[in-house]
Amino acid sequence: MDYYKTLGVERTATAEQIKKAYRKLARKHHPDLNPNDKEAHKRFQQINEANEVLSDPESRKKYDKYGDQWKHADQIEAAQRERASAGGGPFRGGEPFGGGSFQGFGGGGQEQDINDIFGSMFGSARGQARFRGHDYQAELHLDLMDAAKTMPRTLTVNGKQIRLTIPAGVENGQTIRIKGHGGPGMNGGPAGDLLITFSIADHPVFKRVGKNLYATVEVPLYTAVLGGDITVPTLDGQVKVPVKPETQNGIVVRLKGKGFPVYKKEGSFGDLFVTYSVKLPTNLTEKQKELFTQLKNG
């Protein structure tokens, strides 16, 4: 698999271009949006694998040099140094691996299969070294209300269903690691991990900043002048809040403990900050206009 072709970018693509291409393709092929499409699931995993490698500068450097054998770059270079110190000379040629072959040792110039070279480098014993599988990356989309409660989810990764519980309070852009659900290990090595990054959509009422929530609520003019109660939305539903007489437009009140739950701190919540927007009346009757005129004139 050519990671650059998988993401649809050039080999000279910047980190930002790779990130943008990954996000676009991940949304298109996400298993949640294609529940019965096995091909989309496979494509999604390939996209994650390509992004995992190309988004990491060190991994990308190794991939550009060694192609699909990039995970063994350290062993290849160690063998290269060992051979050079033994007088056998370094590897010939400077081209990246193109899919399984490269210039051989010494001066022969012939191409050798990459598996043959691994055998000559490590021998039968060292060739059985165990390697950890690579990590998978996935993006999980939630709305704000979902992120405010602990909830079970089932994800499909590499054809397998993974059940997990997402704690309340996850942040937008936060990544959690699920051990052992990444790519398979090599020669009996451990599997990689699954890295899930959360993308939390904006909410039409609440704005979240850390553990606190912010909202704007209209207050009728008469209530702002004379005082009374208004209804304020919270994550738990509507609550009545008293408004003091002569409340000014733009005043902010704090509802303690009505904010967002704190991640992995059960029973701990932020606060809700409510900005009052005093609403002027419309379609006044002549009598009402007369009363306002009296107020104006004292």
N, C-alpha and C positions, 0 to 999 in steps of 0.2 A: 504494500500500500504506500503510495506517495502522499505524504502528509500535506504537502502544499496543494496538490490537486484535490485532495479530500476537502480542504477548506476553500478551494477556488481562489487561491492567492499566488502571486509570483514568489520566487525564491528570495527576491529582494524586498518583500513586504515588511513594513514596519510592525512593531508590537501592537500599535493601535489598530492597524489594518487587520491583523490577525484576530485581535479581540472582537472587532466589529463583525468580521466574517463568521466567527464562531457563534456569536450571539444570534445572528440572523438564522444560521442553519440549525442551531440547537432548538430555537423556537419552532421552526418549521417541522422538524422531525421528532419533537418531544413525544415520548410514549403516552403522556397524558392526553395529547391531542390526536394520537393515532393508536388507540388502544388495541385494534385488531389488525394492525399492519406490521407484520414481522419484518418486512423489508425496511420500513421506517425505523424500527427498533435497531436493526443491524446498522443502518446508516447513522443513527444517533450515537451508537457506541464508537463507530469509526471517527466521527466528528470529535467526540470527547478525547479519544486517544491522540488524534492529531493535535488538538489544542493543548493537551497536557505537555506534549513534547515541544511544540513550537512556541508556546507562551513562556517557557523557561529558557532564559538565555544560554545556560550551560548545556542543557539537553539539546537545544537547537543547534548549538555549535558542534556537538558530537554527531547529531543526525546529518548535518551538512557534510561532515567529513567521512562518516562511516555508513551512511544509509541505514538500512534496516538492522544492521548490527551495532547501532549506536549504544545499546545498553552494555555492550562488551568493550567499550572504548578503553576503559582503564586496563583491562587484561591485554588487549591488543598492544597498547602503548608500553605496558610493562614488558611484554615479550619482545617488543621492538628494541627497548633499551637493553634487555638481557642479551639479545643477539648482537647488538652493536658492541657491547662491552666484551663479548666473546670473540669479536673480530669478524663476525659474519656480515656486518654491514646493516644499515637500516633498510626499511621498505623502499622499494623503488616506486617512482611515480608519485604524483601529488593529487590525482583526481579523486573526488569523493566516490564512495562505493555506489555503484549504479544498480544494485539489485542482486548481488551475489558473487561478483568477481572483481579482482583488482590486480595490479602488477605484482608479480611474485618477488621472492627474495633474490639476492645476488644479481648476476648480470644476464640471466637468461632472457628476461623480458617477456616470458610467456605468461598467460593468465591462468590462474588457478581458482578452483571453486572455493568459496569462503569456508565451507565445512572442512575441506581438506587442510586448509591452512590452520584452522582451529585445532585440528588433530595434531599437526606438526608442532604447533606452539605449546600445547598443554599436555599432549600424550594421553594415553587412555585413562590415567588416574585423574589428572587435573581437568580433563575434558568433562568429568562428571560433577564439576563444581555446581553448587546450587545457587540459583539467582532468584531474587524476589521479583514477583510480577509488578508491572507498572500500575500506577493509580488510574482510576477512572474519574472523570469530572462530569458533574451534571448540574443543571440549573432547575430549581423548583420554584414555581410561581405560586404565590399566596396573596390573598387580599388581607387588609389590615385586621379584619375581624377574625380571620382564621389564625393569624399570627398571635392573636391575643389569648388564645386558649391552647392548652395541651391537647394534642390530637394524634390519633394513629393514622398512618398513611401506608399504602402499599405501592412500591415502585417496581418497575420491571427493568432489570439490568442484565444484559447478555442472555436474555431468554429466561432468567430466573426472577421470581418474585421475592422482594425483600420487604418485610414488615418492620416498620420502625415507628417510634413515638417521638413527635416533634415537640419539645418543651415550649410552653408559652413564653413570649417575649423575644423570639428570635429577631435579629436586626436585618434590615435590608442590606444585602451584600455579605452577610455573615456566612462563613463556610464551616460545616461540621464534617467530621471524618468517621466513616463507618468501616471498622477494621475487617479486613479479609474479603471484601466484596469487589475488589478490583480485578486486574488481569491475573491469569494463572501464573504460578511460578514456573521456573525452568529447572529440570532435573530434580524435582521434588522440593524446590524452594517454596517459601510462603507466598500466598497470593498478595497482590497489592490491596490498596484501600479504595473505597468510594468516597470522593469528596463532593459534598452537596452544597452548592451556593444558593442562598435564598434571594429571590427577587420579589419584593413586596410592593404591590401597586398602591398608588395614592388613593386616599379616601375622600369622598365628596364633602364630608363634614369635619373630620378630624385631621389635624396635621400632627405628625409624631416627631418629636425631637428627643431621642434617647428614651427615657422612661416616662416622659411627660407628654401630654396631649394638649392641643390648642384648638379652640373653636370660637366662632363668632355667632352670637345669638341676638336676634332682633328684640327690642324692648319697646312696647307701645309708648307713645309720648305721655299719655295720661298716667301710665304706671311709673314712668321715669320721674314725673313731676310729683305725683301724690304717694308713690310707693305701692307695693303689692307683691304678688308672686308671679313668676314666669316659669315656663317649663324648659328645662335644659336637657339635651341629649347626652347620654354617657354610654360607655360600653355595655353597661348593665341595663340600659333602658332609660326612660324619661324620669327625671327627678324635678321636684319643685324647689325653686330657689327664691328666697325673699329679696326684694329690691327696695333699697332705702329711698325715702322721699328725696327729690331733687338730685337724683342720680344723673351724672353727666355722660354725654356720648363718649365712647371710647374707654370707659373705665374697665379695668380687668379685675375679675374676681377669681379666687383660687378655691377649687373644690379638692380638698385633701383626700388622697387615696383613690381618686376617680380617674387616674391616668392609666398608663400601660403597665402590665405585669413585668416584673424584673426577671430576666432570664435565669432560670434554675434557682430562684429564690422564692419558694412557694409562700404565698400570703403577703408578698411585698409588692407594692404598687407605687407608681409615680403619681403626679397630681394632674388635674385638668384645669387649665387656665382659660376662662371664658371672657371674651371681649364683648361688651355691651354696645350694640348699634341701635341708637334711639331712632325709631321709625316715626316720621312725620305723618299726620293724618292727611287723607285726600278726600275729595268730594264733600267738603264741609258745607253744612247748611248755613243759611243766612244768620240764624241764631248763633251758631257756633262761631262764625266769623265775627259777629258782633261782640261775643264774649272775649275773643282774642284781642279785638281792638280795645276793649275796656282794660284788659291786662296790660296792653302796650302803653296805654295812656296813664296807667296807674290809677 
